[in-house]
Amino acid sequence: MSAGEIIGAVNPPTMPDAPKVPSVHLAELPDDAILLDVREPQEWAAGHAPGAVHIPLADLPGRLHELPQRGEGDGPLAVTCRSGGRASRAVAWLASQGIDAVNLDGGMKAWESAGRPLVAAPGTSPTIR
């Protein structure tokens, strides 16, 4: 499946809502959880969670091998974007590939609002956009 198929087939223009996928509330996310951030490079550079793995949604099929290795008992991979739409599409696609993943409710906007740590490109103040 190509990147266009992930974006288009999972959530075509006639389907206004992201697919219903497993999700996790920020308060339930373990402190040591590794996040997969599927936002665009400029969004990532502006601000992201420390230790997160960055693979833009459109690049996910070709970079699947870069996902963090999950051991037995690690739980699902938490996926995030700005507010949850792209992460929902990524979770649905990852599930179709046999990967246990959940959408982080509210995305990085919720992360920022909760006062969780953010890092950004050198010389800039982290922000979520």
FENPEKA-V883153 format. One record per residue. N is the residue number from 0. PHI is phi in whole degrees, -180 to 180 (none if undefined). PSI is psi in radians with two decimals (999 if undefined). Layout:
# FENPEKA-V883153
((N & PHI & PSI) (N & PHI & PSI))
This chain:
# FENPEKA-V883153
((0 & none & 2.31) (1 & -84 & 2.96) (2 & -60 & -0.72) (3 & -62 & -0.62) (4 & -69 & -0.64) (5 & -61 & -0.88) (6 & -71 & -0.78) (7 & -84 & -0.83) (8 & -72 & -0.63) (9 & -76 & -0.55) (10 & -142 & 1.24) (11 & -64 & 2.84) (12 & -56 & -0.45) (13 & -82 & -0.13) (14 & -107 & 1.77) (15 & -71 & -0.47) (16 & -102 & 2.61) (17 & -67 & 2.70) (18 & -63 & 2.69) (19 & -77 & 2.09) (20 & -134 & 2.84) (21 & -60 & 2.48) (22 & -138 & 2.87) (23 & -134 & 2.39) (24 & -78 & 2.56) (25 & -52 & -0.71) (26 & -65 & -0.39) (27 & -93 & -0.10) (28 & -78 & 2.17) (29 & -60 & 2.57) (30 & -59 & -0.53) (31 & -95 & 0.20) (32 & -64 & 2.47) (33 & -98 & 2.22) (34 & -96 & 2.50) (35 & -102 & 2.02) (36 & -101 & 2.06) (37 & -103 & 0.31) (38 & -75 & 2.97) (39 & -73 & 2.76) (40 & -54 & -0.70) (41 & -69 & -0.56) (42 & -69 & -0.75) (43 & -61 & -0.82) (44 & -61 & -0.58) (45 & -70 & -0.54) (46 & 172 & 2.34) (47 & -153 & 2.91) (48 & -72 & 2.39) (49 & -60 & 2.38) (50 & 81 & -0.06) (51 & -68 & 2.69) (52 & -100 & 2.27) (53 & -106 & 2.00) (54 & -139 & 1.85) (55 & -55 & 2.57) (56 & -50 & -0.81) (57 & -65 & -0.39) (58 & -92 & -0.16) (59 & -55 & -0.81) (60 & -58 & -0.68) (61 & -83 & -0.17) (62 & -122 & 0.34) (63 & -55 & -0.59) (64 & -65 & -0.25) (65 & -87 & -0.08) (66 & -62 & 2.54) (67 & -60 & 2.42) (68 & -70 & 2.29) (69 & -109 & 2.24) (70 & -93 & 2.97) (71 & -57 & 2.26) (72 & 84 & 0.02) (73 & -74 & -0.32) (74 & 82 & 3.12) (75 & -72 & 2.78) (76 & -77 & 2.22) (77 & -86 & 2.23) (78 & -116 & 2.39) (79 & -136 & 2.78) (80 & -146 & -2.67) (81 & -68 & -0.90) (82 & -134 & -0.13) (83 & 129 & -0.32) (84 & -67 & -0.91) (85 & -67 & -0.66) (86 & -63 & -0.66) (87 & -61 & -0.75) (88 & -65 & -0.70) (89 & -64 & -0.76) (90 & -62 & -0.75) (91 & -61 & -0.75) (92 & -68 & -0.77) (93 & -59 & -0.71) (94 & -61 & -0.67) (95 & -67 & -0.31) (96 & -97 & 0.07) (97 & 84 & 0.31) (98 & -103 & 2.22) (99 & -77 & 1.96) (100 & -142 & 2.69) (101 & -134 & 2.64) (102 & -86 & 2.31) (103 & -79 & 1.95) (104 & -54 & 2.23) (105 & 82 & -0.14) (106 & 58 & -2.66) (107 & -71 & -0.37) (108 & -65 & -0.72) (109 & -67 & -0.69) (110 & -58 & -0.87) (111 & -64 & -0.79) (112 & -62 & -0.54) (113 & -81 & -0.04) (114 & 77 & 0.32) (115 & -69 & 2.70) (116 & -66 & 2.56) (117 & -133 & 2.58) (118 & -128 & 2.76) (119 & -143 & 3.11) (120 & -58 & 2.58) (121 & -53 & 2.39) (122 & 83 & 0.10) (123 & -126 & 2.67) (124 & -85 & 2.29) (125 & -66 & 2.41) (126 & -151 & 2.72) (127 & -106 & 2.19) (128 & -135 & 999))
